[in-house]
Amino acid sequence: MRKLTYFIACSLDGFIGDEQGDASEMMLRFMDEEYLHFLKTEFPETLPSHVRPQLGFDALPNVRFDTVIQGRASYDLALKEGVTSPYAHLREYVASRSLATSPDPNVEIIADDLVGRVRALKAEEGGLDIYLCGGSRLAGELLDEIDELVIKSYPLVYGTGMPMFGTGLDIKEFTLDGVRSFTNGALVRTYTRKR
């Protein structure tokens, strides 16, 4: 069984960005040499395809994931930049009830039965795991399917913004597997779903 991993960046107070979910300007400044080395060796596939060549990641094989699922708002950030396949090195799925057709042959739209489709992807034989890219509402809808959390916390307090999970009160328990700290003040915490 493949795992669904919510690999997400957030502030100290649990926000993944401003009200629209954009955190690029604030969080990108933490991409120093030490932190990029961590991403390069452990999570190279989590960087978008159009960014990988600039960082020397383009020839790297996928280490953890071969599939990505993202929400419409997350996907729209790439579309605004003219990028129709932000994770071309992975199988790409976008959960959207409003996007009628995919603007790219590499991107499959999941309009109905999101949970059923994710369960089918998790049940596939072989391959690597599934990267849940965001955003907040999608993570909330898939909360029961998330097997692992990898939370990249940056030393910022937003005060308000988009929470990690766009849900009502729905308590789930995870077990801490590890914490890695970086000299830039970032922490990466890994949790496994307690079942």
C-alpha positions in Angstrom: 0.0 0.0 0.0 1.4 3.4 -1.0 1.3 6.3 1.5 -0.3 9.6 1.0 2.1 12.2 2.5 1.1 15.8 3.1 4.4 17.6 2.5 3.8 21.2 3.5 5.5 24.4 4.5 3.9 26.5 7.2 4.5 29.3 9.7 5.0 28.7 13.4 1.3 29.4 13.9 0.2 26.8 11.4 -0.6 28.9 8.3 0.6 27.7 4.8 0.3 31.2 3.4 -1.8 34.2 3.2 -5.6 33.9 2.8 -5.0 32.8 -0.9 -2.4 30.3 0.2 0.6 32.1 -1.3 3.7 32.1 0.9 6.3 32.2 -1.8 7.8 35.6 -0.9 8.0 35.0 2.8 9.2 31.4 2.9 11.5 31.3 -0.1 14.2 33.2 1.8 14.9 30.1 3.9 16.1 28.2 0.9 19.8 28.4 1.8 22.5 25.9 0.9 22.0 23.6 3.9 18.2 23.5 3.4 18.5 23.0 -0.4 20.9 20.1 0.2 18.3 18.5 2.4 15.6 18.8 -0.3 18.0 17.6 -3.0 18.9 14.4 -1.2 15.6 13.6 0.5 12.7 15.3 -1.4 14.0 16.5 -4.9 10.7 15.7 -6.6 8.8 18.2 -4.4 10.2 21.1 -6.3 8.3 22.2 -9.4 9.7 21.1 -12.8 10.3 24.6 -14.0 12.4 25.4 -10.9 14.5 22.2 -10.8 17.0 23.2 -13.6 17.8 26.5 -11.9 18.8 24.5 -8.7 20.6 21.6 -10.4 17.7 19.2 -9.5 16.6 18.4 -13.1 18.6 15.2 -13.5 17.8 13.8 -10.1 15.6 10.8 -9.8 12.4 10.8 -7.7 13.3 9.6 -4.2 10.0 9.4 -2.3 7.1 10.2 -4.7 6.0 9.4 -8.2 2.6 11.0 -8.0 1.3 14.4 -6.9 -2.2 15.6 -6.0 -2.9 19.3 -5.6 -6.0 21.4 -5.3 -7.2 23.9 -7.8 -6.0 27.0 -5.9 -2.5 25.5 -5.6 -2.6 24.6 -9.3 -3.7 28.1 -10.2 -0.5 29.6 -8.8 1.4 27.7 -11.5 -1.1 28.6 -14.2 -0.7 32.3 -13.4 3.0 31.8 -14.3 2.1 30.1 -17.6 3.1 26.6 -16.2 0.5 24.0 -17.1 2.4 21.0 -15.7 4.2 22.2 -12.6 5.3 18.6 -11.7 6.0 17.1 -15.1 8.4 14.7 -13.5 5.5 13.1 -11.6 2.0 11.8 -12.4 -0.1 14.9 -11.8 -3.6 15.1 -10.5 -5.6 18.2 -9.7 -8.7 18.0 -7.6 -11.2 20.5 -9.0 -14.9 20.6 -9.5 -14.7 23.8 -11.6 -11.9 23.0 -14.0 -13.7 21.2 -16.9 -10.7 20.1 -18.9 -7.0 19.9 -18.2 -4.8 22.4 -19.9 -2.0 19.8 -20.1 -2.0 16.2 -21.2 0.2 15.3 -18.1 -2.4 16.7 -15.7 -5.5 14.6 -14.9 -8.4 16.4 -13.3 -10.3 14.6 -10.5 -13.8 16.2 -10.4 -15.7 13.5 -8.5 -15.1 10.9 -5.8 -11.8 12.3 -4.7 -11.4 10.0 -1.8 -12.2 6.9 -4.0 -9.6 8.0 -6.5 -6.9 8.6 -3.8 -7.7 5.2 -2.3 -7.2 3.6 -5.8 -3.9 5.4 -6.2 -2.8 4.2 -2.7 -3.8 0.6 -3.6 -1.6 0.5 -6.7 1.2 -2.1 -6.7 4.8 -0.9 -6.6 6.0 2.6 -7.3 6.8 5.4 -4.9 4.4 7.2 -2.5 1.9 10.0 -3.2 2.8 13.7 -2.5 -0.2 15.8 -1.3 1.0 19.2 -2.4 -1.9 21.3 -1.1 -3.9 23.2 -0.4 -5.8 23.6 2.8 -9.3 22.5 1.6 -7.9 19.5 -0.2 -5.9 18.4 2.8 -9.1 18.8 4.9 -11.1 16.6 2.5 -8.3 14.0 2.5 -7.5 14.1 6.2 -8.7 10.5 6.8 -6.5 9.3 3.9 -3.2 11.0 5.0 -0.7 8.5 6.3 2.2 10.8 6.9 2.8 14.5 7.6 6.1 16.2 6.7 5.8 19.7 8.0 8.4 22.3 7.1 8.0 25.0 9.8 9.7 28.3 9.2 10.4 30.9 12.0 7.6 33.2 11.0 4.3 34.1 12.6 1.6 35.1 10.2 -1.2 35.8 12.6 -3.8 35.0 10.0 -3.9 33.2 6.7 -4.7 29.8 5.2 -4.5 27.0 7.8 -2.8 23.7 7.1 -6.2 21.9 7.1 -9.4 23.5 5.9 -11.8 21.5 8.1 -14.0 21.9 11.0 -13.1 20.2 14.2 -12.0 16.7 13.2 -9.4 15.5 15.6 -6.9 13.0 14.3 -3.8 11.7 16.1 -0.3 11.3 14.6 2.9 10.0 16.1 6.1 12.0 15.9 8.8 10.2 14.0 11.5 12.8 13.8 12.5 16.4 13.9 15.3 18.0 11.9 16.5 21.5 12.6 18.4 23.8 10.3 20.7 26.8 11.0 18.2 29.1 9.2 15.7 28.4 11.9 13.5 26.0 10.0 12.3 22.7 11.4 11.1 19.6 9.5 8.9 17.4 11.6 7.7 14.0 10.4 4.6 12.3 11.7 2.9 9.0 11.0 -0.8 8.5 11.3 -1.8 6.7 14.4 -4.3 4.1 13.4 
